[in-house]
Amino acid sequence: MPATIRKGLIARGTILNAAVVAASGGLGLVAGKYLNHQYQDVALHGLGLVVVGIGIKMFLSSRNPIIAASAIVVGGIIGFGLGLQHLVDGLAHWSQVKFGGQAGFSEGLITSFVLFCVGSMTILGCFQDALENKIEILALKSTMDGIAAFFIAAATGAGVLVTAILLFLFQGTITLAAVPLKSITKNESVMAEINGVGGVLLISTGLGLVGIIDLKTTNYLPALILAPCFVALSLKLSSRFGRPITTLEDTNI
């Protein structure tokens, strides 16, 4: 079978994920027209609490909180310097003007993108799709994302529909890059810190959904790339100078 055909087939998990998000988001848009805003707020705040809980669980899987903290701080500085939040806000505003949407359009787009695209299920699912031609992980993720997309769209508007496009591009890129990046999923330390950083981003997203504080989560996205880099640096330093710092107790905090 030609490679081009195989590449088209290995993206079927991502196609399913994006289609479910778009369909559920569309249903949420319709439902949102008939739901009182107070009910929408209750649903959104409840979802925010669940997102915070998921984020805490992911962060606790980190083996080295120092790496997660370093990646978040440095990644946030880089993201702020690059103006990532402004870029995403600009995309959201353009999309809102182009396709129409209510006041929460930007919030819905950013929240759903972080929620749907950050985490080990995204990476592992895309790698399974590419390397094993299986979509079990992405099928489960699609179900979870679909439920969340319905309530986010009902409360914030059409931003979730734009997220479906971004999700397709993001996960599709990971799927196509799976072969050279295969070693990432086999390194438990790297996956633990990616989960830890992803957990912090989800906590930030959840706090925004609940309405406690807007931490401009998009600026911290570079931390997901820095986490595996810092793990590699930590392992290199430990091989040269001794045992690496792996727990809070090692820091004497």
Secondary structure, 3 states (H helix, E strand, C coil): CCHHHHHHHCCHHHHHHHHHHHHHHHHHHHHHCCCCHHHHHHHHHHHHHHHHHHHHHHHCCCCCHHHHHHHHHHHHHHHHHHCHHHHHHHHHHHHHHHHCCCCCHHHHHHHHHHHHHCCHHHHHHHHHHHHHCCCHHHHHHHHHHHHHHHHHHHHHCCHHHHHHHHHHHHHHHHHHCCCCCHHHHHCHHHHHHHHHHHHHHHHHHHHHHHCCCCCCHHHHCCHHHHHHHHHHHHHHHHHHHCCCCCCHHHHCC
